[in-house]
Amino acid sequence: MPFIKVQKLVRNEDGTVRSGSAAIMDAVYVKDGKYHSKQVQRERLGKVVDLDPSGRRGIFKSPTRGLVRYDADADEFSEASEGETIVIKKPSGTHVVFGDVYAFLELARASGILASMRRAIPDSQSFESILVRAAKDFTFPFVPADAFMARSFISSVLKDSDRTAAMGSEKSRKAFFKEFCPGPPEMVSDVASYDSPHVILGVSGGRAVWCDSVVDTSRWTAPDGVQLAVLSQDYVSAQLFKNYDSESPLTFIVSMPAKKGLPYKEACQKALKHVGEKECMYELNGRDYFGVRKKIEVFGKKAFAYVYADMGGSGVPMPSFTVLLSNKSMRPDSVMEAFMSALRSEASVRRGGTFDSSFEKVRGSALCGIASRIMRDEVRKAAEAAGIRVSDLAGYSQAVMCSVDDGRICVETPGKPASKAFSAIGVGVPESLDAGKYRESLLNP
């Protein structure tokens, strides 16, 4: 079988051939030779114009045939034209992921949440930060922001500046709530304890859409119209039980700390008497729990203690108890579910947040998390309506890469799985984008 022998081949940085010459060689059998074969030049191919990485085919400027294509596997010549190439050239510029963030942003546009969020956040810099955070949380929620920006084309389109303080201003909050929470929230929660200013979240229509800072947890009062408050142990105070007794329209659930002056130990001892009773066993999220409701007195006020323990799969309660207090009598499993649901909601909003001494920053960070969550929820709904899970969409679309050079985004042709995913959501993959124009289309949806 013939092969192409290349001499002094030099390539440019983009993979094109700068110089080199080639010839067609045959391996000829030699009966008396030491190795029983030798290489014999069949024909000069002349200057190398382009060459496949395998070295088995290329385009050459032959001294006898002119510009010609030669394939050593087929041992065939064919015509070639000026400017023709045989290999895919290495793209210029930065090579980054395109598909996942583009799919997210275009689904956000199609669902209407992009325009709605823009009305809620009129400040362009803050809006850019929200888009970046929402896209990151959709595609790679647990990677650092700088790592996400380094791997995505979005870094050439949007800027990720720290706008948490600006988002936490009263003007920004009012603009946001006007769009997403025109009335009072049905439920508020501040479940986890932080070594920082507190921020309380509000839920309306099943999702967090409201927040506010809490200056003094011992003097906190619920906003008008709120029906349920789920709170951390920092809110346990005589004022809470004085303001909201069993006749109050507000129901509160608050974690009780094991500290002097509170009946934590007493509640646990009462609960232990019911270990093994079938009616005190509950299943929640695939796990078994022991739970008991007990009447107690806190700060001279009648209340209810809900004592819980994870069964740990052993049939015996774990030695550590969680005690929740409330001004109302409810089913123990309902109280526990409300508390754990608030924890999950808060964790999704506060992910990656910064909590320092600034009330504006802590409130703004929570608002950024709320905005990101709203966008992700709407994109998830749009994807599921199109018949594709968001995890599948993110996974398939990540295979679409691009190169970014001087504001021009050149997109590679997607493979079949990625094409199918984009087709499912009704989004076309462009051949190229102008970074500046795409930014304007996002800021003015």
Disulfide bonds with the S-S distance in Angstrom:
none
